[in-house]
């Protein structure tokens, strides 16, 4: 498939925003269970604002993929059967809930609003509802692709797990950099979990790559053309140039370029941020954490391009060459 950069930015930005919120909420529970740790309302307020910014930026990027943006509201009409419609509905809900979570922490850190235990319990309840919405959004986004059975590279539960884990990994990495600035006591907690989630994401993404190399195709040249002969060779597509079919369903990259992109994201998404996070934990230099997130996000752009490009549409059996 030909990757659309608007969708690449949509999925990576909202994934980082969702992962950042999950990191914030898990960190709040960690502080809640450790009476000796100080509570930093500014950290949660700024983190929520950043999470909202990433989610809104992803939503904005999605409009560039629409032929008629003014009709975007219609994409929610098929919510009973379409995972895309469900994503369109859940994403604004997540944005509103994250805003409420950040607002609750703003008031929780303001003196004389309410007793401390009531303020803190309120943020935990709001955070729990937001976590459920964030996980539902991960499910909707992943299932948009996992439910397409004829694209065998996507039609697997690994697609949903990879979207969830990769988004969470980038979110925890970003939370580590944010904690270094506003909640230093949580830096080691986030750094360790960022490494763990990234390693789990590496295992899951590797499993999907191995699976995709072993796919047994359900379609063949015979089923694509309706010709039963055992030896079929395409001499020409029948057109002097490209067509919609060749533009939208071919990635437009050579096999060598394809492999280079695969190894690029495998290095940038996994070992590089892990090493930078470990270096940051030992040196306590914030620059390492910021560099870890930047490298990981750049790698995720390449990973998402590879994810879309790797899907081999059955129509490609018919349109094999430009001719």
Helices and strands as residue ranges (DSSP letters): H 5-33, H 41-62, G 63-65, G 69-76, H 83-108, H 116-146, H 157-182, G 184-186, H 187-213, H 221-225, H 244-248, H 255-266, I 267-272, H 273-283, H 286-310, G 314-317
